[in-house]
């Protein structure tokens, strides 16, 4: 199980049982070390989930009993703006993670009533995007970058530089940099520690490598 999946599963597990669960029990359930569980719990707290440690019999880690995920209800106007911005990001190739963004936009649309969806389509027809999109990159490369970035893994890339020299290296992504013409990875070479930018359109192959966050 990757870290992102584990964090989601851990949050759902804690939400499903409001009695305390020890770190040892959680570690055994998710097949990781106790130290990793402590890091995961800290990550959930950083995401504003009210995870607290309860003492005494039946104690352990638990979510606040008043905690629940609120329902999400969009007006047609709110959904139109979210979908419009999402479509702009896809059409201009601002974000490399287009598949995930498309899926999210589908969920925004699905949250609307039939009449609101019709209104949404009408409003979107009245929006026009002008500009120069970023240079295209391979779908498989974008998918590998998304997985490595979100799941805190290194990324093995085959890169062609401005002199058309091809090289293969393993990098750790620090950030994704986007402008009107290019999307770049701000990344450090794992072998040398050298940090530089890599243009997505010049990465001809990529695959996730080793986990470094958990």
N, C-alpha and C positions, 0 to 999 in steps of 0.2 A: 504494500500500500504506500503510495506517494504521500508526502507530507501534507499537501493541500487536501487530499482525500481524507487523510487521518484527522486533520483539524476539524473538518466538517463532520466526520463520523463521531469524533470526541464530543463536539458541541451537541449533536443530536442525542448521543448517549446520556450526557449529563442532563439534558432537557427532559429526557424520557423518564429519568428516575431522580426524584428530588431529595432522596436520602443521600448521605455522604458516601463517597467512594474513595478508598485509599489510593495513593499513587501506585502502590504495588499491584493492586487489582487492575488499575488502568493499564499499567505497563504490560501485565500478563495478557490482558484482553487484546491489546493492539500490537503485541509482539515487538515492543521496543524497550529500551532501558528506562529506568526510573528518571534518570537525568533528562532524557528526551521528553518524557511526560511533563516534567517541570517546565521545560522550555515551551512545550505546547500550551500548557495552562497559562504561562505568561503571555503567549501570543494571543490567546483568546481574551485575556484581560485587556491587552493593548487594543483589541478590536471592540472594546466597550461591552464585553459580556461580563455580567456580574458573578464571576467565579470566586467563591469564598471557601476558606478552610474551616470546617466545623470540628470542634474538639469533643472528646468523650465518646461514650458507647454509641455506635452507629455513625460516628463522625467520619470525616474525610473531606473530599472536595465535592462541592455542589453548587448549583445555580441558585440565585436568590428566588424564593418561592413566588414572588410577584412577577418574575420575568417571563415574558412571552413575546414572540415575534408579532408585531402589529400587521394587520392586513394592508395590502397596497392597493389603493384605488386611484386611478388616473382619470382626470377629466380629458375630453377630446383635445383641448388646448394644450394641456401638459404633455399628453402622449405625442401630439403633432410635433412639438418642439424637440422632444427627446428623439423621436424617430428621424426628424429632419437633421438634427446634429449628427446622429449616427450614420445616416446616409451620406452626409457631407464627408465624414471621416473615412467612409469606405470609398466613395467616388474619388476623393482626392488622395487616397492611399496614405492618409496621415497615420493611421494605426496599422501595424502589421497583423493584428489579431482579428482579421475580418470575419472568420468563421464564427468565433465566439461572439463577436459583436452582432452579427446577423441573427444568431440564436437569441440573444438578449432582446433585440428589437422585435422578434416574433412574439416573445413573451409579453412585451409592452402592448402590442396590438391585441394579443389574446385576452388581456385584462379588460378590454373595452367591450361594451355592448355592441350589437350589430349596427344600431343607428350611429353610435359614436365612431365605429370603424369607418362607416361611409363618410362621416364628416371629416375624419382624419385624412382619407384619401383625397377629398376635395381640397383640403388645405395644402396638402403636399404638392398637388398639381400647380399651385400658385407660387411655389418656391423654385428659384433657379440658382444653381451654383456656377459661379465663374471663377476661373483661376487655372493655374498650372499644377496638375497632380504630381505627386512624388513619383520617382522612377519605379517601374514595376519590379517585383521580386517574386521568386518561386513560392508557390503555396506550401510546398513541403518544408522549405526553409522557414517560412513564417510560423508554421505549426511547431517546428522544433524549437524555435526561439521562444514562443509562447510557453511551451512546456518547461524549458530550462529556466526561464525567468520566474514564472509563478511557483515552480516547485523547487527553486533554489538548487539548481544543478549547474554544473559546468556545461559548456557547449563546445563540441568539436566541429570546426568549420573548415571548409576548403574555400580559400579566398583568392580572388584575382585583383592585383593592385593596378595602379594607373599605368604601369609599364607592361601590363598583361602577363605578369609573372604570377604563377599559381603556387600557393603554399597551403599547408595544412597545419592547424594549431588547435590547442584547447584553451578556451578563454572562460573567464568568469564575468558575467554581465553586471555592470554597476548601474546602468540606466539605459533607457531607450530615448534617443534624441530625434525629434521630428521637426521638420520645417516644410516650406512649400514645395521643395524640389527633391529632398532626400530624407530618408529615414536611416539613422545610423545607430549602431550599438557602441556605447561607451563601455569598453571591456578591457580587462587585464589578461595578458598572456599568463597562463598558469605556470609555464616552465620558466619564464624570465621575469615575471612580475611587471613587465612593461605595460603601461596603460595607453590605449589609443582608441580612435574611432574606426569602426568598420561599416562601410556602406552596405545596406541590405541587398541592393541590386548587384553587388559584386560578390556576394556569397553564393557559390554554385552548389554547395551541399552543406547540410548541417544536421547534427543529431545530438540529443542530450547526452551528457556524460555522467560524472560522479556527483552525488548529492553532497552539498556542503552546509546545509542549514539544519539538518536534523538526522 
